[in-house]
């Protein structure tokens, strides 16, 4: 199962997320749940880098069982960036849609500072 943790600051803004695990919906290369989650999250990170000036850290590690983490330090500290929030909200909407259809393979939780 893919576990998604969404991190929010005290103002409710998303300042990062962490993905762990594998969907195991199908064999590697045919797993539509894993593919959809990967496309949404990686595209969001690439879009933040391409279309905003927001600094972030990103870590991946396949040895941890499918691991991707994004943290936006300024947003974590309370700064608001409308464009970043729009991109992250769009990503979360897509992830929620996937969870609604494939809840056996993905779980989303939120954590507030």
N, C-alpha and C positions, 0 to 999 in steps of 0.2 A: 504494500500500500504506500502511496505517496502521501506524506504528511507535510502540510503547508502551515507555517506559522507566520502570521502577519503581525508586525510590530507597529504599534501606534504610540505617539507621544501624548502628553496630557491634554493637548488641544484636539486630539482625534485624528491628526494627520498621520498617514502611513510613513514611517521612516525606514522601513525595510521589510524583508521577508526571508524565510529559510525553508528550503525544500529538503526532505530526506526520504530515502527509500525509493522503491520501484513499484510501478503499478502492477506488474505481473498480469496484465489483461491478456497478453499474447506473447509469443516468442519475440525476442529482440529483433528489431527491424520491422515488426508488424504490429507493435503495441500502439494503438491509436490514442490511448489515454496518455501514455508517456510522451508521445509525439506532440499532442496538443498542449500539454502542460509545458513542455520544453520550448515550443514555439512562442507561447504567450510570455513566458518569463524572460527568455533570452531576448526576444524582440523588445520587451519593455526596458531591459537594461541597455540595449543598444540605442533605443530611442532617447532615453535619459541622457546618454553620453552624446548623442548626435544633436539633439534639439534643445538642450538646456546647458547651463553653465554649472550645474550642481555637481559638487564633488561627492564621490562615493567610494566605498570599498566593496569588492566582490571577491568571493572565494568559492572555488569548486574543488571537489575531491571525490572521485569515483570509489576510492578505497573506503570511504565512509558510507557506502551503500547508496550512492546517488545523492550528492550533496551540492546545494547551491545556496549561497547566502549573499544578500545585498544589504548594505547599511549606508544610510545617508546621514552623516554626523550632524550637519547643520539643522536638518529637519528634526532629528532626535533631540537636539537642544532647544527646539521650539520655533525655529525659523519656518516660515510658510513659503512654499514655492508652488504657485497655482499650476504651472505646467507639469511639474513632477507629480503633483497629486492627481491631475487629470489622467496621466499615463498609468499611474499605479491603480487608480480606481477602475480604469478600463480593464487592466490586467485582472484585478480581483473579480470584476463582473464576469469575465470569461472563465476564470477558475471556478466561480460559484456555479456557473452553468454546467461545467464539466462535472462538478460534484453532484449536482442535481440528477444528472443522467447516469453517473457511474460511481455512486457512493461506496461501493464495495472496493474501489480502487484508489480513491483520493479522499482525504479528510482535511478540512481547513479549520484552523483555530486562530483566534486573535489574542494578543497580549498587549495591555496598556502599561506604559511606564509606571 
